[in-house]
Amino acid sequence: MLIIGLILFGMIIGAAAQWLLGTSKGKKVDWALACAAGLIGSFVGGLLISLLSGDGLELRPSGIIGSLAGAVIVTAIWVAWNRSRAKK
């Protein structure tokens, strides 16, 4: 059950990152990107911010903010990479 919760949390964070960056532009959310960005961003950003702030591995606002920041970074990198690939 925990794994399903983590995947759903990652998808929500990834979708929020797409919304913040404006990559969806009123279109449907790219759920594959949302899942990948959310999980990677949550792992890297959330874990890093939680450990740096001294919260440990508990669910705290610092971890959620770090997760969102990590997902935004991953989404921005993915979008930039796709745009540069499309120009070739």
C-alpha positions in Angstrom: 0.0 0.0 0.0 2.9 2.3 0.7 4.3 1.9 -2.8 1.0 2.8 -4.3 0.8 5.9 -2.1 4.3 6.9 -3.1 3.5 6.5 -6.8 0.3 8.6 -6.5 2.1 11.3 -4.5 4.8 11.4 -7.2 2.2 11.7 -9.9 0.5 14.6 -8.1 3.8 16.4 -7.5 4.8 15.8 -11.1 1.5 17.2 -12.4 1.9 20.2 -10.2 5.4 20.7 -11.6 4.0 20.7 -15.1 1.3 23.2 -14.1 3.9 25.5 -12.5 6.1 25.4 -15.5 3.2 25.9 -17.9 4.1 22.9 -20.0 0.6 21.5 -20.1 -0.9 24.9 -21.3 -4.5 23.8 -20.7 -3.8 20.5 -22.4 -3.8 17.2 -20.7 -1.1 16.3 -18.3 1.7 14.0 -19.6 1.2 11.4 -16.9 4.3 9.4 -17.8 6.4 12.5 -17.4 4.5 13.5 -14.2 5.1 10.1 -12.7 8.8 10.0 -13.6 9.5 13.6 -12.6 7.5 13.3 -9.4 9.2 10.1 -8.3 12.7 11.3 -9.2 12.1 14.8 -7.9 10.6 13.4 -4.7 13.5 11.1 -4.1 16.3 13.6 -4.8 14.7 16.9 -3.8 12.5 15.7 -0.9 15.2 13.5 0.6 17.9 16.1 0.3 15.8 19.0 1.7 14.4 16.8 4.5 17.9 15.7 5.6 19.4 19.2 5.3 16.6 20.7 7.4 17.0 18.1 10.1 13.5 16.5 9.7 14.9 13.1 8.9 12.8 10.8 6.9 9.4 11.8 8.3 6.8 13.5 6.1 7.2 17.2 6.8 6.5 20.4 4.7 10.2 20.7 3.9 10.2 17.3 2.2 7.0 18.2 0.2 8.6 21.5 -0.9 11.8 19.7 -1.8 9.8 17.2 -3.8 8.1 19.9 -5.7 11.3 21.7 -6.4 13.0 18.5 -7.5 10.1 17.7 -9.8 10.1 21.2 -11.3 13.9 20.8 -12.1 13.4 17.4 -13.6 10.5 18.5 -15.7 12.3 21.6 -16.9 15.4 19.5 -17.9 13.1 17.1 -19.8 11.3 19.8 -21.7 14.5 21.6 -22.6 16.0 18.3 -23.8 12.9 17.5 -25.9 13.0 21.0 -27.5 16.7 20.8 -28.4 16.1 17.3 -29.9 13.2 18.6 -31.9 15.3 21.4 -33.5 17.7 18.9 -35.0 
